[in-house]
């Protein structure tokens, strides 16, 4: 890697504002360029439209994704007012982690040319540079700083530099070429160091960052967690290709006793017989690196998913007659402290593209008797990710962490040769599904592993619990749940009982009610946390949350689909997606009914939404809109309010403005009416208010 593209972690509290601007500018430019250079290993632009992993988008998506991230987050934070390209900023926004709202249907995408996306990336770069130049902020940079969004974009791009390189490794070798920026290690041997278990002194470990930490962090890293770890033993080396080959040749992939239920299903689905980056020809194995195929480097670390690592540990347990497992997150931190590795960014290791764009031998980088405690490949842990005590969601990126708090995403630690920035800190907490491939391997330990409860859990996010309480209760603080009334109104006024769009569906109650009587219901919300709750209820047929009894007293509450009167057959009609109401993807159209309840006064541009909605309705389509019109600059800039402001010396009322906007393409079919409901002022503090409802029919 050329040294002029290598970056180090940026401190949030040093220098002056002007020097920090310059530092951030350089970091942004280097990261942006490095990401683009990774796509230069393609033999031609046709490769951008390849799909090396069926559970991911075509590669052109990721090329556009990191640029749209800047625009979408700047707009979400109300730091800019205009989009560069609304179509791109919808098309390239979502679809990275196999969430239910990741739309991988190729029929929904008309991918632009590579040159068009390059032009878009250039426009985005110019906008971000202008923002960095002119934004006003103070030091230290904190969550609330208008500069935090740029650091978020930089760290997001660094993540995608690594995850894109994984996808590029999955391409057929004929699709890539060598590149001077991405050199592959040549130290390859069929000999590999014999692994052994070494003693690790137990410690009382504390995890969780403080808000005044000197380095950028993602929301799941903040808070408090501590645990006492007893003495244990850990493997001297991360598992090499040679050591893993023993498992393969001993029939490890064929022997189901070593595999979990999920692992056996994955094997059946993929027909896996060896690690994904190995290529078998006759009885010989070769190895797929980023830009070339090598003879199997048995002295390099193996790249496997969690399921394979877990099966190997079960095999090793039987072979050694010991309890061999993957370490917990706390055990990894304990090992790191035993090796004297502080939370610093200058540790000597195979990281940050500083040595190669590939792994290196497992006995190259020593850390106090152990090797590769940091770097070379990520290390799987047995810990499913969750929030620490005091966890808070960052408002600009509410779907970074919470959707992964599902017991299905396991934490990886230590970083790889392609890891940089936040990824290299001890505090970093990245988690992937068990069948995911990263540049990830594992180290095993001899220790007792606590059983992990993988039962569907109670919703512990307080805000989400409150929305569940409001949506799924028959009444809320003595106010009858009006969502059931909304569905009654929908049935009464909708002529065709075909397709429904519930935009701003929150945690999904109205969508579940509507699927009883309509042929197809689509629920969309901007918040991935809300969509995750709705999808979980659909998948598990049960929802558990905390219900407020009095003051701060709560009790656990359960709601089932049976309680809602929803049949399993109804669920086939129901889908949930994450989306921006002001910038919906084009294929969300041809609806007979669209409802937008308590949404308008939370949209960054409500008029833009209202003027777009008619084209998404069929002939005789009905639009039901309800809003309390509680305008606040916390959500909507004042110039975008529909009411509550003075214009030409006259007070503008929201319903009047709404009527005027919709009258171009709709006719009202009732007089506006009110429904009483509860809004939240603060945590556990509510007030009664009224939503103004109106029902509109699309003009022919």
C-alpha positions as CSV (number, residue, x, y, z in Angstrom):
1,X,0.0,0.0,0.0
2,X,1.3,3.5,-0.8
3,X,2.0,5.2,2.5
4,X,0.1,8.3,1.3
5,X,-3.1,6.4,1.6
6,X,-2.5,5.0,5.1
7,X,-4.5,6.7,7.9
8,X,-4.2,6.5,11.7
9,X,-6.9,7.1,14.2
10,X,-7.9,10.8,14.5
11,X,-8.1,12.2,18.1
12,X,-11.1,14.3,18.9
13,X,-9.6,16.7,21.4
14,X,-6.3,17.9,20.1
15,X,-5.1,21.0,18.2
16,X,-7.2,23.9,17.0
17,X,-10.4,23.9,15.1
18,X,-8.6,24.9,11.9
19,X,-5.9,22.2,12.3
20,X,-8.6,19.7,13.1
21,X,-10.5,20.6,9.9
22,X,-7.3,20.0,7.9
23,X,-6.7,16.7,9.6
24,X,-10.3,15.6,8.9
25,X,-10.1,16.7,5.3
26,X,-6.9,14.7,4.7
27,X,-8.5,11.6,6.5
28,X,-11.6,12.0,4.3
29,X,-9.7,12.3,1.1
30,X,-7.4,9.3,1.8
31,X,-10.2,7.0,2.8
32,X,-12.5,8.1,-0.1
33,X,-9.6,7.4,-2.6
34,X,-8.6,4.1,-1.0
35,X,-12.2,2.8,-1.3
36,X,-12.3,3.7,-5.0
37,X,-8.9,2.2,-5.7
38,X,-10.2,-1.2,-4.5
39,X,-12.5,-1.3,-7.5
40,X,-9.5,-0.8,-9.8
41,X,-8.6,-4.4,-9.4
42,X,-11.6,-5.3,-11.7
43,X,-10.5,-6.3,-15.2
44,X,-13.3,-4.0,-16.6
45,X,-16.4,-2.1,-15.6
46,X,-18.6,-5.1,-16.3
47,X,-17.4,-6.6,-13.1
48,X,-19.3,-3.9,-11.1
49,X,-22.5,-5.7,-12.0
50,X,-21.3,-9.1,-10.8
51,X,-22.9,-10.6,-7.7
52,X,-20.2,-12.8,-6.1
53,X,-22.3,-13.4,-3.0
54,X,-26.0,-14.3,-3.6
55,X,-27.0,-12.7,-0.3
56,X,-25.5,-9.4,-1.3
57,X,-26.2,-6.8,-3.9
58,X,-24.3,-6.4,-7.2
59,X,-20.9,-4.7,-6.5
60,X,-22.1,-1.4,-8.1
61,X,-24.4,-1.0,-5.0
62,X,-21.4,-0.8,-2.7
63,X,-19.5,1.6,-5.0
64,X,-22.4,4.1,-4.6
65,X,-23.4,3.2,-1.1
66,X,-20.6,5.0,0.9
67,X,-21.1,8.2,-1.0
68,X,-24.9,8.2,-0.4
69,X,-24.3,7.6,3.2
70,X,-22.7,11.1,3.6
71,X,-25.7,12.7,1.9
72,X,-28.3,10.8,3.7
73,X,-26.8,11.4,7.1
74,X,-26.1,15.1,6.5
75,X,-29.7,15.4,5.4
76,X,-31.0,13.4,8.4
77,X,-29.1,15.7,10.8
78,X,-30.5,18.7,8.9
79,X,-26.9,19.9,8.1
80,X,-27.8,20.2,4.4
81,X,-31.2,20.8,2.8
82,X,-30.9,19.5,-0.7
83,X,-30.0,16.1,-2.2
84,X,-27.6,15.6,-5.0
85,X,-29.4,12.7,-6.7
86,X,-32.6,11.5,-4.9
87,X,-32.7,8.3,-7.0
88,X,-29.2,7.3,-6.1
89,X,-29.7,8.2,-2.5
90,X,-32.6,5.8,-2.3
91,X,-31.2,3.1,-4.5
92,X,-27.8,2.8,-2.8
93,X,-29.0,3.4,0.8
94,X,-30.0,0.0,2.2
95,X,-28.9,-3.6,1.8
96,X,-25.8,-4.6,3.7
97,X,-26.5,-7.1,6.5
98,X,-29.3,-9.5,5.3
99,X,-31.9,-7.6,7.3
100,X,-35.5,-8.2,6.4
101,X,-35.7,-4.8,4.8
102,X,-32.7,-5.4,2.5
103,X,-34.3,-5.5,-0.9
104,X,-32.2,-7.8,-3.1
105,X,-34.8,-8.2,-5.9
106,X,-32.9,-7.2,-9.0
107,X,-36.1,-6.3,-10.8
108,X,-36.4,-3.3,-8.4
109,X,-33.1,-1.8,-9.6
110,X,-32.1,-0.1,-12.8
111,X,-28.4,0.3,-12.0
112,X,-26.7,3.3,-13.5
113,X,-23.5,3.2,-15.5
114,X,-20.2,3.1,-13.6
115,X,-19.2,6.5,-15.0
116,X,-22.5,8.0,-13.7
117,X,-21.7,6.7,-10.2
118,X,-18.1,8.0,-10.5
119,X,-19.6,11.4,-11.3
120,X,-21.9,11.1,-8.3
121,X,-19.0,10.2,-6.0
122,X,-17.1,13.3,-7.3
123,X,-20.1,15.5,-6.6
124,X,-20.4,14.1,-3.1
125,X,-16.7,14.6,-2.4
126,X,-17.0,18.2,-3.4
127,X,-20.0,18.7,-1.1
128,X,-18.3,17.1,1.9
129,X,-15.1,19.1,1.4
130,X,-17.2,22.3,1.3
131,X,-19.0,21.2,4.4
132,X,-15.7,20.5,6.2
133,X,-14.4,23.9,5.1
134,X,-17.4,25.9,6.3
135,X,-18.9,24.0,9.3
136,X,-18.6,25.6,12.7
137,X,-17.8,23.4,15.6
138,X,-15.7,23.4,18.8
139,X,-13.3,20.9,20.4
140,X,-13.5,18.3,21.6
141,X,-15.7,16.8,18.9
142,X,-18.6,15.0,20.5
143,X,-21.7,13.1,19.5
144,X,-23.6,16.4,19.2
145,X,-21.0,18.1,17.1
146,X,-21.9,18.9,13.5
147,X,-18.5,17.4,12.6
148,X,-19.4,14.0,14.1
149,X,-21.4,13.2,11.0
150,X,-18.2,13.5,8.8
151,X,-16.3,11.2,11.2
152,X,-19.2,8.8,11.0
153,X,-19.0,8.8,7.2
154,X,-15.2,8.3,7.3
155,X,-15.4,5.3,9.7
156,X,-18.3,3.9,7.7
157,X,-16.2,4.0,4.5
158,X,-13.3,2.3,6.3
159,X,-15.7,-0.5,7.2
160,X,-16.7,-0.8,3.6
161,X,-13.1,-0.8,2.4
162,X,-12.8,-4.1,4.3
163,X,-16.2,-5.6,3.6
164,X,-15.9,-4.8,-0.1
165,X,-12.5,-6.5,-0.2
166,X,-14.2,-9.7,1.1
167,X,-16.7,-9.6,-1.7
168,X,-14.0,-8.9,-4.2
169,X,-12.2,-12.0,-2.9
170,X,-15.3,-14.0,-3.7
171,X,-15.1,-13.1,-7.4
172,X,-13.8,-15.6,-10.0
173,X,-10.1,-14.9,-10.3
174,X,-10.6,-14.1,-14.0
175,X,-12.5,-10.9,-13.0
176,X,-9.6,-9.3,-11.1
177,X,-6.0,-8.2,-11.8
178,X,-2.9,-7.3,-9.8
179,X,-2.6,-3.8,-8.4
180,X,0.4,-2.0,-7.0
181,X,-1.7,-0.7,-4.1
182,X,-2.7,-4.2,-3.0
183,X,0.3,-6.5,-2.8
184,X,0.0,-10.1,-1.6
185,X,2.4,-11.7,0.8
186,X,4.8,-14.3,-0.7
187,X,5.9,-16.1,2.5
188,X,4.0,-19.3,1.8
189,X,4.8,-22.7,3.3
190,X,3.3,-26.1,3.7
191,X,4.9,-26.2,7.2
192,X,2.9,-24.5,9.9
193,X,3.7,-23.9,13.6
194,X,2.3,-26.5,16.0
195,X,-0.3,-24.8,18.2
196,X,-0.4,-25.1,21.9
197,X,-2.5,-23.8,24.8
198,X,-0.8,-21.2,27.0
199,X,-1.9,-19.9,30.4
200,X,-3.8,-16.6,30.6
201,X,-4.1,-14.9,34.0
202,X,-7.7,-14.1,34.9
203,X,-8.6,-10.4,35.4
204,X,-11.6,-8.2,36.3
205,X,-12.3,-6.6,33.0
206,X,-14.3,-3.4,32.4
207,X,-15.7,-2.7,29.0
208,X,-17.4,0.4,27.6
209,X,-16.2,3.8,26.4
210,X,-16.9,7.1,28.1
211,X,-18.5,9.8,26.1
212,X,-15.3,11.9,26.4
213,X,-13.1,9.2,24.9
214,X,-10.4,10.6,22.6
215,X,-11.4,8.4,19.6
216,X,-14.5,8.0,17.5
217,X,-16.8,5.2,18.6
218,X,-20.1,3.6,17.4
219,X,-23.0,3.6,19.8
220,X,-22.7,0.0,21.0
221,X,-19.2,0.8,22.4
222,X,-20.4,3.2,25.0
223,X,-21.8,2.3,28.4
224,X,-20.6,0.1,31.2
225,X,-20.0,-3.6,31.5
226,X,-17.7,-5.6,33.8
227,X,-16.9,-9.2,34.5
228,X,-14.4,-11.2,36.4
229,X,-12.6,-13.7,34.2
230,X,-11.0,-16.8,35.8
231,X,-7.7,-18.1,34.6
232,X,-7.9,-19.9,31.3
233,X,-5.8,-21.2,28.5
234,X,-5.7,-19.9,24.9
235,X,-4.0,-21.1,21.7
236,X,-0.7,-19.5,21.1
237,X,-1.6,-18.9,17.4
238,X,-4.8,-18.2,15.7
239,X,-5.7,-21.3,13.8
240,X,-3.7,-21.8,10.6
241,X,-4.8,-23.2,7.3
242,X,-2.6,-26.2,8.1
243,X,-4.2,-26.8,11.5
244,X,-7.7,-26.5,10.0
245,X,-6.7,-28.9,7.2
246,X,-6.4,-31.6,9.8
247,X,-10.1,-31.0,10.5
248,X,-11.0,-31.2,6.8
249,X,-9.0,-34.3,6.1
250,X,-10.4,-36.0,9.2
251,X,-13.9,-35.6,7.7
252,X,-14.9,-32.7,9.8
253,X,-17.4,-31.3,7.3
254,X,-19.0,-34.6,6.8
255,X,-19.3,-35.5,10.5
256,X,-22.6,-33.8,11.8
257,X,-21.7,-34.4,15.4
258,X,-19.4,-31.4,15.4
259,X,-21.9,-29.0,13.9
260,X,-24.8,-27.1,15.5
261,X,-28.3,-27.3,14.0
262,X,-27.7,-24.0,12.2
263,X,-24.3,-25.2,11.0
264,X,-25.8,-28.4,9.6
265,X,-28.4,-26.3,7.7
266,X,-25.8,-24.0,6.4
267,X,-23.7,-27.0,5.2
268,X,-26.7,-28.5,3.4
269,X,-27.6,-25.2,1.8
270,X,-24.0,-24.4,0.6
271,X,-22.7,-27.9,0.2
272,X,-19.5,-26.7,1.8
273,X,-16.7,-29.2,2.1
274,X,-13.9,-26.8,3.1
275,X,-13.4,-23.0,3.8
276,X,-14.8,-20.7,1.2
277,X,-11.5,-19.3,0.1
278,X,-10.0,-22.7,-0.6
279,X,-10.2,-24.2,-4.0
280,X,-10.0,-28.0,-4.4
281,X,-8.7,-29.6,-7.5
282,X,-8.1,-33.3,-7.4
283,X,-6.6,-33.8,-3.9
284,X,-4.8,-30.4,-3.8
285,X,-6.0,-27.2,-2.4
286,X,-5.2,-23.7,-3.6
287,X,-6.1,-20.4,-1.9
288,X,-8.0,-17.3,-3.2
289,X,-6.3,-14.1,-2.1
290,X,-7.6,-10.7,-3.2
291,X,-6.0,-10.5,-6.6
292,X,-4.4,-14.0,-7.2
293,X,-4.7,-17.7,-6.5
294,X,-1.9,-19.2,-4.5
295,X,-1.0,-22.7,-3.4
296,X,-2.6,-23.2,0.0
297,X,-0.5,-21.2,2.5
298,X,-0.7,-23.6,5.4
299,X,1.3,-21.2,7.6
300,X,-1.4,-18.4,7.1
301,X,-4.5,-18.1,9.2
302,X,-7.7,-19.8,8.0
303,X,-10.7,-17.7,6.9
304,X,-13.9,-19.2,8.2
305,X,-17.3,-18.2,9.4
306,X,-18.5,-18.7,13.0
307,X,-20.2,-22.0,12.2
308,X,-17.0,-23.5,10.9
309,X,-15.0,-22.2,13.8
310,X,-17.5,-23.6,16.3
311,X,-17.4,-27.0,14.6
312,X,-13.6,-27.1,14.7
313,X,-13.7,-26.4,18.4
314,X,-16.0,-29.3,18.9
315,X,-13.7,-31.5,16.9
316,X,-10.7,-30.3,18.9
317,X,-12.5,-30.9,22.2
318,X,-13.1,-34.6,21.2
319,X,-9.5,-35.0,19.9
320,X,-7.8,-33.5,23.0
321,X,-10.5,-34.6,25.6
322,X,-10.7,-31.0,26.7
323,X,-13.4,-28.3,26.7
324,X,-12.3,-26.3,23.7
325,X,-14.4,-23.3,22.8
326,X,-14.3,-19.9,21.2
327,X,-13.4,-17.1,23.7
328,X,-16.0,-14.6,25.0
329,X,-15.5,-10.9,24.3
330,X,-14.4,-10.5,27.9
331,X,-11.8,-13.3,27.5
332,X,-10.4,-11.6,24.4
333,X,-10.0,-8.4,26.4
334,X,-8.4,-10.3,29.2
335,X,-5.9,-11.9,26.8
336,X,-5.2,-8.5,25.2
337,X,-4.4,-7.0,28.6
338,X,-2.2,-10.0,29.5
339,X,-0.2,-9.3,26.4
340,X,0.2,-5.6,27.4
341,X,-1.6,-4.3,24.4
342,X,-3.2,-1.0,25.4
343,X,-6.1,0.7,23.6
344,X,-3.6,2.3,21.1
345,X,-3.5,2.5,17.4
346,X,0.3,1.9,16.9
347,X,0.5,-1.8,17.8
348,X,2.9,-3.8,15.6
349,X,0.6,-6.1,13.6
350,X,-0.7,-7.0,10.2
351,X,-3.3,-4.3,10.0
352,X,-4.3,-1.2,8.0
353,X,-2.8,-2.4,4.7
354,X,0.6,-1.5,6.3
355,X,2.3,-4.7,5.3
356,X,0.2,-6.6,2.7
357,X,-3.3,-6.8,1.3
358,X,-3.5,-10.4,2.5
359,X,-2.8,-12.5,5.6
360,X,0.8,-13.3,6.6
361,X,2.2,-16.3,8.5
362,X,0.6,-16.8,12.0
363,X,4.0,-16.8,13.7
364,X,5.2,-13.4,12.3
365,X,3.7,-10.9,14.9
366,X,4.3,-11.8,18.5
367,X,2.5,-10.1,21.4
368,X,4.1,-11.3,24.7
369,X,4.2,-15.0,23.9
370,X,1.0,-15.0,21.9
371,X,0.7,-14.2,18.2
372,X,-1.7,-12.0,16.3
373,X,-3.7,-10.9,19.3
374,X,-4.3,-8.0,17.0
375,X,-4.5,-8.2,13.2
376,X,-4.0,-10.7,10.4
377,X,-7.6,-11.9,10.6
378,X,-10.5,-11.0,12.9
379,X,-11.2,-13.5,15.7
380,X,-14.7,-14.9,16.3
381,X,-16.0,-14.8,19.8
382,X,-18.9,-16.8,21.4
383,X,-20.5,-13.5,22.5
384,X,-23.7,-12.3,20.7
385,X,-23.7,-8.6,20.6
386,X,-25.9,-6.5,22.8
387,X,-25.8,-3.0,24.3
388,X,-23.9,-2.3,27.5
389,X,-25.6,-0.7,30.6
390,X,-26.4,2.9,29.6
391,X,-26.5,2.1,25.9
392,X,-28.0,4.9,23.8
393,X,-28.7,5.0,20.0
394,X,-27.0,7.7,18.0
395,X,-29.9,9.6,16.4
396,X,-28.1,9.8,13.0
397,X,-27.6,6.0,12.7
398,X,-30.3,4.2,14.6
399,X,-29.9,1.0,12.6
400,X,-26.1,0.5,13.2
401,X,-26.4,-1.6,16.3
402,X,-29.9,-2.3,17.5
403,X,-31.0,-4.6,14.7
404,X,-28.0,-6.8,15.5
405,X,-29.1,-7.3,19.2
406,X,-31.0,-10.4,18.2
407,X,-28.6,-13.2,19.5
408,X,-27.9,-14.0,15.8
409,X,-24.8,-11.7,15.4
410,X,-21.6,-12.6,17.1
411,X,-18.8,-10.2,18.0
412,X,-15.4,-10.4,16.2
413,X,-12.4,-8.8,17.7
414,X,-8.8,-7.8,16.9
415,X,-9.1,-6.6,13.3
416,X,-7.5,-7.9,10.1
417,X,-5.0,-6.8,7.5
418,X,-7.7,-4.7,6.0
419,X,-8.9,-3.1,9.3
420,X,-8.3,0.5,10.1
421,X,-9.5,3.3,12.2
422,X,-12.1,2.5,14.9
423,X,-11.9,-1.2,13.9
424,X,-8.5,-1.5,15.6
425,X,-9.4,-0.3,19.0
426,X,-10.0,-2.7,21.9
427,X,-13.4,-1.0,22.4
428,X,-14.6,-1.8,18.8
429,X,-17.6,-4.1,18.7
430,X,-18.4,-5.4,15.3
431,X,-20.8,-8.3,14.9
432,X,-21.8,-10.5,12.0
433,X,-24.2,-13.4,11.4
434,X,-22.8,-16.8,11.9
435,X,-22.7,-17.7,8.3
436,X,-21.0,-14.4,7.2
437,X,-17.5,-14.4,5.8
438,X,-15.1,-11.7,6.7
439,X,-11.3,-11.8,6.8
440,X,-12.0,-13.7,10.0
441,X,-10.6,-16.7,11.7
442,X,-10.3,-17.7,15.3
443,X,-8.3,-18.5,18.4
444,X,-9.6,-21.2,20.7
445,X,-9.5,-21.4,24.4
446,X,-9.8,-24.1,27.1
447,X,-12.4,-22.9,29.5
448,X,-15.9,-23.4,30.7
449,X,-18.4,-21.6,28.4
450,X,-21.6,-20.3,29.8
451,X,-24.7,-21.4,28.0
452,X,-26.0,-18.6,25.8
453,X,-29.7,-18.0,25.9
454,X,-30.9,-17.7,22.3
455,X,-34.6,-17.5,23.2
456,X,-36.4,-14.5,21.7
457,X,-35.8,-11.7,24.2
458,X,-37.8,-9.0,25.8
459,X,-37.5,-5.7,24.1
460,X,-35.1,-3.8,26.4
461,X,-34.9,-0.5,24.5
462,X,-37.1,1.8,26.6
463,X,-38.3,4.0,23.7
464,X,-39.2,0.9,21.6
465,X,-41.0,-0.6,24.6
466,X,-43.1,2.5,24.9
467,X,-44.1,2.4,21.3
468,X,-45.0,-1.3,21.6
469,X,-47.0,-0.4,24.7
470,X,-48.9,2.3,22.7
471,X,-49.4,0.3,19.6
472,X,-50.3,-3.1,21.0
473,X,-52.3,-2.2,24.0
474,X,-56.1,-1.8,23.8
475,X,-55.7,1.5,25.6
476,X,-52.8,3.7,26.6
477,X,-53.1,5.8,29.8
478,X,-56.9,5.5,29.6
479,X,-57.0,6.5,25.9
480,X,-58.4,3.9,23.5
481,X,-55.9,2.7,20.9
482,X,-57.0,4.6,17.7
483,X,-55.0,2.4,15.4
484,X,-57.8,-0.1,15.3
485,X,-60.2,2.8,14.4
486,X,-57.9,3.7,11.6
487,X,-58.2,0.3,10.1
488,X,-62.0,0.5,10.4
489,X,-61.9,3.8,8.5
490,X,-59.6,2.2,5.9
491,X,-62.0,-0.6,5.3
492,X,-65.0,1.8,5.1
493,X,-63.6,4.2,2.5
494,X,-61.3,2.1,0.4
495,X,-63.0,0.9,-2.8
496,X,-60.5,-1.7,-3.9
497,X,-59.2,-4.1,-1.2
498,X,-55.9,-4.7,-3.0
499,X,-52.6,-3.2,-2.1
500,X,-51.9,-1.0,1.0
501,X,-48.9,1.2,2.0
502,X,-48.6,2.0,5.7
503,X,-46.0,4.7,5.5
504,X,-44.5,5.6,8.9
505,X,-45.7,2.2,10.2
506,X,-43.6,2.4,13.4
507,X,-43.7,-1.0,15.2
508,X,-46.4,-2.2,12.8
509,X,-49.8,-2.5,14.6
510,X,-51.8,-0.9,11.8
511,X,-50.1,-3.1,9.2
512,X,-51.0,-6.2,11.1
513,X,-54.6,-5.0,11.3
514,X,-54.8,-4.1,7.6
515,X,-53.5,-7.5,6.4
516,X,-56.7,-9.1,7.7
517,X,-58.8,-7.4,5.0
518,X,-56.4,-6.4,2.2
519,X,-54.6,-8.5,-0.3
520,X,-51.1,-7.0,0.3
521,X,-49.8,-4.7,2.9
522,X,-46.4,-2.9,2.9
523,X,-45.2,-1.3,6.1
524,X,-42.3,1.2,5.8
525,X,-40.6,3.2,8.5
526,X,-37.4,5.3,8.6
527,X,-36.4,3.6,11.8
528,X,-34.8,0.2,11.5
529,X,-35.4,-0.3,15.2
530,X,-39.2,0.0,14.6
531,X,-39.1,-2.3,11.6
532,X,-37.1,-4.8,13.5
533,X,-39.9,-5.1,16.1
534,X,-42.6,-5.5,13.5
535,X,-40.6,-8.1,11.6
536,X,-39.8,-10.0,14.8
537,X,-43.5,-10.2,15.6
538,X,-44.2,-11.5,12.1
539,X,-41.4,-14.1,12.3
540,X,-41.8,-15.3,15.9
541,X,-45.6,-14.7,16.3
542,X,-44.9,-13.2,19.7
543,X,-43.7,-9.8,21.0
544,X,-42.4,-9.2,24.5
545,X,-41.9,-5.7,25.9
546,X,-42.1,-3.8,29.2
547,X,-45.4,-2.1,30.0
548,X,-45.6,0.9,32.3
549,X,-47.9,0.3,35.4
550,X,-47.3,3.5,37.3
551,X,-44.5,6.0,37.3
552,X,-41.3,4.0,36.7
553,X,-42.9,0.7,37.6
554,X,-43.1,-1.7,34.7
555,X,-44.1,-5.3,34.0
556,X,-43.3,-7.7,31.2
557,X,-46.0,-7.9,28.6
558,X,-46.6,-10.4,25.8
559,X,-48.6,-10.0,22.6
560,X,-49.2,-12.8,20.1
561,X,-50.6,-12.7,16.6
562,X,-53.5,-14.7,18.0
563,X,-54.2,-11.8,20.4
564,X,-54.4,-9.5,17.4
565,X,-56.7,-11.9,15.5
566,X,-54.0,-12.3,12.8
567,X,-53.9,-15.7,11.0
568,X,-50.8,-17.3,9.6
569,X,-52.3,-17.0,6.1
570,X,-52.5,-13.2,6.7
571,X,-48.8,-13.0,7.1
572,X,-48.1,-14.0,3.6
573,X,-49.7,-10.7,2.5
574,X,-47.5,-8.6,4.8
575,X,-44.0,-7.1,4.3
576,X,-41.9,-4.6,6.2
577,X,-39.2,-2.4,4.8
578,X,-37.0,0.4,6.0
579,X,-37.3,3.5,3.9
580,X,-37.3,7.3,3.7
581,X,-40.9,8.6,3.2
582,X,-39.5,11.7,1.4
583,X,-37.4,9.6,-0.9
584,X,-39.1,6.2,-1.5
585,X,-37.8,3.8,-4.1
586,X,-39.7,3.9,-7.4
587,X,-41.2,0.4,-7.1
588,X,-43.3,1.3,-4.1
589,X,-46.4,2.2,-6.2
590,X,-49.7,0.9,-7.5
591,X,-51.5,1.1,-4.1
592,X,-55.2,1.2,-3.5
593,X,-54.7,2.7,0.0
594,X,-51.9,4.7,1.6
595,X,-52.1,5.7,5.2
596,X,-49.7,8.1,6.9
597,X,-50.4,8.4,10.6
598,X,-48.5,10.7,13.0
599,X,-45.8,11.1,10.3
600,X,-45.9,14.6,8.8
601,X,-44.5,16.6,11.6
602,X,-41.5,14.2,11.9
603,X,-40.5,14.4,8.2
604,X,-37.6,16.7,7.1
605,X,-39.7,17.8,4.1
606,X,-43.4,17.0,4.6
607,X,-44.5,18.9,1.5
608,X,-42.2,16.9,-0.7
609,X,-43.8,13.7,0.7
610,X,-47.3,15.0,0.1
611,X,-46.6,16.0,-3.5
612,X,-45.1,12.6,-4.3
613,X,-47.8,10.4,-2.8
614,X,-50.4,10.6,-5.6
615,X,-48.2,8.9,-8.2
616,X,-48.0,5.9,-5.9
617,X,-51.8,5.4,-5.9
618,X,-54.0,3.5,-8.3
619,X,-57.1,5.0,-9.9
620,X,-59.7,5.6,-7.1
621,X,-56.9,5.2,-4.6
622,X,-57.5,6.5,-1.1
623,X,-55.0,8.5,1.0
624,X,-55.6,8.8,4.8
625,X,-53.5,11.2,6.7
626,X,-53.5,12.0,10.4
627,X,-51.2,14.3,12.3
628,X,-51.2,16.2,15.6
629,X,-49.1,18.9,13.8
630,X,-46.8,19.2,16.8
631,X,-44.1,21.0,14.9
632,X,-40.6,21.2,16.4
633,X,-37.3,22.2,15.0
634,X,-35.9,19.1,16.6
635,X,-37.4,17.2,13.7
636,X,-38.3,19.7,11.0
637,X,-36.7,23.0,10.1
638,X,-39.1,25.8,10.5
639,X,-39.2,26.7,6.9
640,X,-40.6,23.2,6.1
641,X,-43.4,23.3,8.6
642,X,-46.8,23.1,7.1
643,X,-48.2,25.5,9.7
644,X,-47.4,27.2,13.0
645,X,-45.7,30.1,11.2
646,X,-46.5,33.5,9.8
647,X,-46.5,34.0,6.1
648,X,-47.2,37.4,4.5
649,X,-48.4,38.7,7.9
650,X,-51.0,35.8,8.2
651,X,-50.9,32.8,10.5
652,X,-50.8,29.6,8.5
653,X,-52.7,26.6,9.9
654,X,-51.4,23.2,9.1
655,X,-54.6,21.6,7.9
656,X,-55.2,24.6,5.6
657,X,-51.8,24.1,4.1
658,X,-52.3,20.4,3.8
659,X,-55.6,20.9,2.0
660,X,-54.0,23.3,-0.5
661,X,-51.1,20.9,-1.3
662,X,-53.4,17.8,-1.8
663,X,-56.2,19.6,-3.7
664,X,-54.1,19.6,-6.9
665,X,-54.4,15.8,-7.2
666,X,-57.0,14.7,-4.6
667,X,-60.5,15.5,-3.6
668,X,-61.6,15.3,0.1
669,X,-64.2,12.7,0.9
670,X,-64.9,13.8,4.5
671,X,-64.5,16.8,6.8
672,X,-61.3,16.6,8.9
673,X,-62.0,15.0,12.3
674,X,-60.0,14.5,15.5
675,X,-58.9,11.4,17.5
676,X,-57.4,11.6,20.9
677,X,-54.1,9.9,21.7
678,X,-51.0,10.1,23.8
679,X,-47.7,11.6,22.9
680,X,-44.4,11.3,24.8
681,X,-42.8,14.4,26.1
682,X,-39.9,12.8,27.8
683,X,-39.0,9.3,29.0
684,X,-42.0,8.0,30.9
685,X,-43.8,11.4,30.6
686,X,-46.8,11.7,28.4
687,X,-49.6,14.2,27.5
688,X,-53.0,13.8,25.8
689,X,-53.3,15.4,22.4
690,X,-55.4,15.1,19.2
691,X,-54.5,14.0,15.7
692,X,-56.3,15.7,12.8
693,X,-57.5,13.2,10.3
694,X,-58.6,13.7,6.7
695,X,-59.4,11.2,3.9
696,X,-58.7,11.9,0.2
697,X,-59.5,10.2,-3.0
698,X,-57.1,10.5,-6.0
699,X,-58.5,12.5,-8.9
700,X,-58.8,10.6,-12.2
